[in-house]
Amino acid sequence: MIHVIAIITAKPGKRDEVLGHFRANMPAVHAEAGCIEYGPAIDAEGGPGAKYGADTFVVVEKWESLDHLKAHA
């Protein structure tokens, strides 16, 4: 299994817009061969460990194999 953690920083004030486009694309990615998990994680405002800021989110991906990940890219 291949795990990918990607940190995405949008232009100031654009995170929700970028997340909207990301979420709209999620069903297509979930349908790809070998996709186990693909989704955003967002820091809770004021929560413990919130480190990246208001314009950033983290993408968590899991793929069955490196070949599946390469096909996604």
N, C-alpha and C positions, 0 to 999 in steps of 0.2 A: 504494500500500500504506500502511496506517495502522498505526503502532506505538504500543502503550500500555505504560507501565511504571507499575505501582501498588505502593506500599509499604504492606503490611498489618502492623499491630502488634496482636497478640492481648493479652488480659488476661494478667498474669503467670502463667506456668506452663501456659497454655492453647494454645500454638502447635501442638503435635502434634494436639490435638483439632480445632482450626480447619483445619489442613492435611488431616486425615482427611475432613472435610466438603467441603473444596475439591476434593480428589482424587476423591471420589465423584461430584461434579458435572462433572468434566472430560469424560467421554465425551459428555454431552449438549451441552456447549459445542462440542466438536470436531465434532459432527454439524451444527451450525448453518451455514447458507449463508455462505460468505465467510471462515470461520475458517481461518487458515493455521497459527497456533500459539497455544497457551494453556496455560501451566504455571507452577509455582512455581520460584523459585530461592532457595536457602538458603545463608547464609554458613557456611563450614566453621569449626567451632569452633577458635579459636586461629589460624585461617588469616590470611594477609596480606590486608589490605583489609577484614577483618570489621569492619563499622562499625555495623550496626543493632542488634545484641543478640540474645539468645536467644529473645525473644518475637516477632521480626519476620521476615517473608519478603517477597520481591519477586515480583510476578506479571508475567510477560512475555506480552503479547498481540500478535498480528499479524492484521490483517484486510485483505481485498482492497480495501475501500473504506469511506468514512465512512458510507455507507448501511448496509453490513453491520454496522458497529460500533453504529450507532444501533438497528438491529433487535435486536442482542444486549442492549442496555441496556433 
